[in-house]
């Protein structure tokens, strides 16, 4: 699950998301993006020096993931069918209520 803005996202990012989306679907992963047009899609800049990685992010639309996105048609059904639920750690600081809800659901439903 994630959140992005389709209007402000450069073509190369949309193409990259589409490519990753296809790769994940081909691997059996079900991907669900919510859309929020109030903020641009987030960006990340990563620097590698001598094998050490450092990243700086502007979460943008990713910061807009809210509990209501879990109620979108089909999302709860996907969670019901999921074997496991994966959450990227950068959302811990901005979407903790959503992650808590997903975590509680996973715990209550042995995911």
N, C-alpha and C positions, 0 to 999 in steps of 0.2 A: 504494500500500500504506500501511496505517496500522494503528493499534491503538486500540480504544476499549472502554469499559465500558458495556454496555447497561442495567444496573440503576440506575446512579447518574446517568445522563445525563438532564437535564430534557427534557420533551416538546418544547419549542421547539427544542432543539438536535437531537434526533432528527428532528424535522420538517425542520429546515434541512439536515441531512445527507441525508435522503431526497430533498429537492428538488434539492440539488447532485448527488446520485447520479444521479437521473433526467436532469438536464441533461448530465452527463458521458457517460452511456450514450447519450443521444440524439446526442451529438457524436462517438460512436465510441470513447470512452475506456472501458477496462475497469478498474473500481475493485475493490480487494480490501481489506477490513478484517479484521484479526484481532481477537478479543475476549479481553480480560483482565479478569476480575471482581475482581482483588485491589486495584486502584487505580481511583479515579474517572476519568472521561474528563477530559482536560486542558482547561484554559481559557486564554483569551488576552484581555487588556485592552489596547486600543489608544487612544492619545490623539493627536489631530491639532491642532496649533497653528500658525497661519500657514503652512500647507502642509508642515509638518514632522511626520513620524509617529514615534511611539515606542511600543513594545510591551513588555509584561511577560507572561510565560507561566508557568503551572504545568503541566508536561507530563503529569502524571498517567499514565493508561494508555498514552499515546503513548510514554512512556519505557520501556515493557515490550515493545516490538517486539524479538523475538529470532529467531535463525536458524531455529529450528524452524517459525516461521510460513511460511518459504519452502517447507517440505515439506508444507504442508497440501494436501489433495486439490485438484487443479486449478491451484494457484498456479504450479508449475513449468511446466505446459502453457501458461499465460498468458504467462509470460516467454518461452517458446519461440516463441510466435506474435507477440510484440510487435515493433513497428517501432522503438520507442524506450522507454526506461524513465525516469520522472520521479521525482525525490526532492526533497522540500522540505528546505530547509537547516536548519531548527531541529532535525532529527533527527541532524545531524552530531555534536553533542556528547553524545548519549545512546545512540545505536544504531550507533556507528561500525563494529562488527563486521558487522552486517547490511548496512550500506551498502557496506562493502568487498566483501562477498560478492556483492552485486548488481552493483557496479561491475566486479568481476573477471569475472562472468558476461557482462555487457554487452560488455566488451572482448574476451573470448574468442569471443563469438558475433556480433561486428560489429553491435551494437545501438546 
